[in-house]
Amino acid sequence: MTDAAPSETRTIVHVLRHGEVHNPSGILYGRLSGFKLSVTGEAQARAVAASLADHDIAHVVASPLERAQQTAAPIAEKHGLQIRTDENLIEAANDFEGLKVSVGDGALSRPRHWWKLRDPFTPSWGEPYLQIAHRMLAAVHAARVAAVGREAVCVSHQLPVWTLRRFLEGERLWHDPRRRQCSLASLTSLVYEGDTLVDLVYSEPAGASDPNVHGA
Protein backbone atom coordinates (compact mmCIF):
# COMPACT_ATOMS: atom_id res chain seq x y z
CA MET A 1 0.00 0.00 0.00
CA THR A 2 1.36 3.43 -0.93
CA ASP A 3 1.31 6.29 1.50
CA ALA A 4 -1.39 8.93 1.01
CA ALA A 5 -0.23 12.10 -0.68
CA PRO A 6 0.54 14.85 1.81
CA SER A 7 -2.06 17.59 2.10
CA GLU A 8 -1.42 20.81 0.21
CA THR A 9 0.07 23.76 2.05
CA ARG A 10 -2.56 26.35 3.01
CA THR A 11 -1.73 30.01 2.39
CA ILE A 12 -4.08 32.97 2.87
CA VAL A 13 -3.68 36.27 1.05
CA HIS A 14 -5.80 39.06 2.56
CA VAL A 15 -6.45 41.79 -0.03
CA LEU A 16 -7.23 44.92 1.98
CA ARG A 17 -8.81 48.11 0.74
CA HIS A 18 -7.25 51.20 2.35
CA GLY A 19 -9.09 53.29 4.94
CA GLU A 20 -11.00 56.55 4.46
CA VAL A 21 -9.07 59.42 2.89
CA HIS A 22 -9.21 63.10 3.84
CA ASN A 23 -10.81 64.58 0.70
CA PRO A 24 -12.87 67.65 1.60
CA SER A 25 -13.10 68.79 -2.04
CA GLY A 26 -14.70 65.53 -3.10
CA ILE A 27 -12.50 64.97 -6.14
CA LEU A 28 -11.52 61.72 -7.80
CA TYR A 29 -7.94 61.65 -6.55
CA GLY A 30 -6.82 58.45 -8.25
CA ARG A 31 -3.03 58.23 -8.27
CA LEU A 32 -2.45 61.84 -7.17
CA SER A 33 0.01 62.31 -4.33
CA GLY A 34 -0.80 64.04 -1.05
CA PHE A 35 -4.03 62.21 -0.21
CA LYS A 36 -3.66 60.77 3.26
CA LEU A 37 -5.95 58.87 5.58
CA SER A 38 -8.49 60.87 7.54
CA VAL A 39 -8.75 60.49 11.31
CA THR A 40 -11.47 57.92 10.64
CA GLY A 41 -9.25 56.16 8.12
CA GLU A 42 -6.44 55.88 10.66
CA ALA A 43 -8.88 54.32 13.15
CA GLN A 44 -10.06 51.89 10.47
CA ALA A 45 -6.47 50.83 9.79
CA ARG A 46 -5.95 50.16 13.50
CA ALA A 47 -9.20 48.16 13.62
CA VAL A 48 -8.02 45.90 10.81
CA ALA A 49 -4.63 45.45 12.49
CA ALA A 50 -6.40 44.43 15.70
CA SER A 51 -8.57 41.92 13.82
CA LEU A 52 -5.44 40.32 12.33
CA ALA A 53 -3.35 40.44 15.52
CA ASP A 54 -3.72 36.71 16.17
CA HIS A 55 -3.17 35.69 12.54
CA ASP A 56 0.09 34.24 11.26
CA ILE A 57 0.99 37.23 9.08
CA ALA A 58 4.37 36.76 7.40
CA HIS A 59 4.28 39.39 4.63
CA VAL A 60 2.74 42.87 4.31
CA VAL A 61 2.80 44.63 0.95
CA ALA A 62 1.04 47.78 -0.23
CA SER A 63 0.36 50.02 -3.18
CA PRO A 64 2.92 52.85 -3.38
CA LEU A 65 0.21 55.45 -2.71
CA GLU A 66 0.37 57.03 0.73
CA ARG A 67 -3.10 56.01 1.90
CA ALA A 68 -2.29 52.35 1.25
CA GLN A 69 1.07 52.57 2.99
CA GLN A 70 -0.60 54.22 6.02
CA THR A 71 -3.24 51.48 6.15
CA ALA A 72 -0.55 48.80 6.06
CA ALA A 73 1.57 50.38 8.81
CA PRO A 74 -0.30 49.20 11.95
CA ILE A 75 -0.50 45.64 10.60
CA ALA A 76 3.21 45.52 9.83
CA GLU A 77 4.03 47.00 13.23
CA LYS A 78 1.95 44.41 15.12
CA HIS A 79 3.78 41.57 13.38
CA GLY A 80 7.26 43.08 13.40
CA LEU A 81 7.40 43.29 9.61
CA GLN A 82 8.56 45.82 7.05
CA ILE A 83 6.06 47.05 4.48
CA ARG A 84 6.95 45.95 0.98
CA THR A 85 5.72 47.96 -2.01
CA ASP A 86 4.24 46.50 -5.19
CA GLU A 87 3.29 48.79 -8.09
CA ASN A 88 0.78 46.16 -9.23
CA LEU A 89 -1.44 47.09 -6.26
CA ILE A 90 -1.77 50.76 -7.31
CA GLU A 91 -5.10 52.50 -7.95
CA ALA A 92 -6.52 52.25 -11.47
CA ALA A 93 -5.52 54.96 -13.93
CA ASN A 94 -8.44 57.31 -14.67
CA ASP A 95 -8.78 60.25 -17.10
CA PHE A 96 -11.02 62.07 -14.59
CA GLU A 97 -8.29 62.15 -11.95
CA GLY A 98 -8.27 65.47 -10.09
CA LEU A 99 -11.86 66.34 -11.08
CA LYS A 100 -15.25 66.13 -9.39
CA VAL A 101 -17.30 63.35 -10.95
CA SER A 102 -20.53 63.32 -8.93
CA VAL A 103 -23.67 62.78 -11.00
CA GLY A 104 -25.23 66.14 -11.90
CA ASP A 105 -22.16 68.28 -11.36
CA GLY A 106 -18.48 68.48 -12.10
CA ALA A 107 -16.81 66.83 -15.09
CA LEU A 108 -19.70 64.57 -16.06
CA SER A 109 -21.93 67.57 -16.80
CA ARG A 110 -19.50 68.99 -19.37
CA PRO A 111 -19.94 67.87 -23.00
CA ARG A 112 -16.20 67.93 -23.67
CA HIS A 113 -15.81 64.96 -21.32
CA TRP A 114 -18.65 62.83 -22.71
CA TRP A 115 -16.45 61.15 -25.34
CA LYS A 116 -14.49 59.55 -22.52
CA LEU A 117 -17.68 57.76 -21.45
CA ARG A 118 -18.29 56.12 -24.84
CA ASP A 119 -17.33 52.58 -23.73
CA PRO A 120 -18.19 51.47 -20.17
CA PHE A 121 -17.08 47.91 -20.87
CA THR A 122 -13.31 48.46 -21.26
CA PRO A 123 -13.63 51.26 -19.87
CA SER A 124 -12.81 54.14 -22.23
CA TRP A 125 -12.02 56.60 -19.42
CA GLY A 126 -9.25 54.64 -17.77
CA GLU A 127 -7.21 51.51 -17.32
CA PRO A 128 -8.79 48.40 -18.88
CA TYR A 129 -10.44 46.10 -16.36
CA LEU A 130 -8.61 43.05 -17.68
CA GLN A 131 -5.26 44.79 -17.23
CA ILE A 132 -6.20 45.64 -13.63
CA ALA A 133 -7.20 42.02 -12.96
CA HIS A 134 -3.95 40.65 -14.38
CA ARG A 135 -1.67 42.96 -12.39
CA MET A 136 -3.60 42.30 -9.19
CA LEU A 137 -3.27 38.57 -9.79
CA ALA A 138 0.49 39.05 -10.20
CA ALA A 139 0.63 40.89 -6.85
CA VAL A 140 -1.39 38.18 -5.11
CA HIS A 141 0.80 35.45 -6.57
CA ALA A 142 3.97 37.21 -5.39
CA ALA A 143 2.51 37.64 -1.90
CA ARG A 144 1.40 33.99 -1.76
CA VAL A 145 4.89 32.83 -2.66
CA ALA A 146 6.44 35.16 -0.07
CA ALA A 147 4.14 33.87 2.70
CA VAL A 148 3.75 30.25 1.67
CA GLY A 149 2.14 28.21 4.44
CA ARG A 150 1.23 31.35 6.38
CA GLU A 151 -0.69 34.58 5.64
CA ALA A 152 -0.01 37.77 3.66
CA VAL A 153 -1.72 41.17 3.48
CA CYS A 154 -1.88 43.16 0.24
CA VAL A 155 -3.18 46.74 0.61
CA SER A 156 -4.79 48.16 -2.51
CA HIS A 157 -7.78 50.24 -3.66
CA GLN A 158 -11.48 49.70 -4.22
CA LEU A 159 -11.63 49.23 -8.00
CA PRO A 160 -8.56 46.97 -8.23
CA VAL A 161 -9.78 44.81 -5.33
CA TRP A 162 -13.29 44.51 -6.74
CA THR A 163 -12.01 43.79 -10.26
CA LEU A 164 -9.76 41.04 -8.89
CA ARG A 165 -12.69 39.48 -7.04
CA ARG A 166 -14.98 39.52 -10.08
CA PHE A 167 -12.23 37.97 -12.20
CA LEU A 168 -11.63 35.18 -9.68
CA GLU A 169 -15.37 34.50 -9.39
CA GLY A 170 -15.78 34.33 -13.17
CA GLU A 171 -17.99 37.43 -13.37
CA ARG A 172 -17.91 39.99 -16.17
CA LEU A 173 -15.52 42.78 -15.26
CA TRP A 174 -17.64 45.78 -16.21
CA HIS A 175 -20.13 46.56 -13.46
CA ASP A 176 -22.21 49.14 -11.61
CA PRO A 177 -19.86 50.87 -9.09
CA ARG A 178 -22.80 51.35 -6.72
CA ARG A 179 -23.03 47.58 -6.26
CA ARG A 180 -19.43 46.90 -5.24
CA GLN A 181 -19.00 44.88 -2.08
CA CYS A 182 -15.74 46.48 -1.03
CA SER A 183 -16.13 48.75 1.98
CA LEU A 184 -13.37 50.92 3.38
CA ALA A 185 -10.71 48.81 5.12
CA SER A 186 -12.51 45.62 4.10
CA LEU A 187 -10.73 42.30 3.59
CA THR A 188 -11.15 40.04 0.60
CA SER A 189 -9.31 36.96 1.85
CA LEU A 190 -8.11 34.40 -0.70
CA VAL A 191 -7.50 30.90 0.67
CA TYR A 192 -5.11 28.68 -1.28
CA GLU A 193 -4.31 25.01 -0.96
CA GLY A 194 -0.98 24.80 -2.73
CA ASP A 195 -1.46 26.77 -5.94
CA THR A 196 -5.23 26.32 -5.99
CA LEU A 197 -7.71 28.95 -4.81
CA VAL A 198 -10.22 27.06 -2.66
CA ASP A 199 -12.17 29.83 -0.95
CA LEU A 200 -12.81 33.59 -0.99
CA VAL A 201 -14.04 35.24 2.21
CA TYR A 202 -15.18 38.86 2.48
CA SER A 203 -15.21 40.68 5.84
CA GLU A 204 -15.52 44.23 7.19
CA PRO A 205 -13.45 44.50 10.40
CA ALA A 206 -13.83 48.30 10.34
CA GLY A 207 -17.56 48.27 9.47
CA ALA A 208 -19.49 48.90 6.29
CA SER A 209 -19.28 52.02 4.12
CA ASP A 210 -20.99 53.44 1.03
CA PRO A 211 -18.90 52.77 -2.12
CA ASN A 212 -20.08 56.09 -3.62
CA VAL A 213 -18.82 58.38 -0.84
CA HIS A 214 -15.99 60.71 -1.90
CA GLY A 215 -12.91 60.33 0.23
CA ALA A 216 -13.36 56.56 0.23
Secondary structure, 3 states (H helix, E strand, C coil): CCCCCCCCCEEEEEEEECCCECCCCCCCCCCCCCCCECHHHHHHHHHHHHHCCCCCEEEEEECCCHHHHHHHHHHHHHCCCCEEECHHHCCCCECCCCCCCCCCCHHHHCHHHHHHHCCCCCCCCECCHHHHHHHHHHHHHHHHHHCCCCEEEEEECHHHHHHHHHHHCCCCCCCCHHHCCCCCCCEEEEEEECCEEEEEEEECCCCCCCCCCCCC
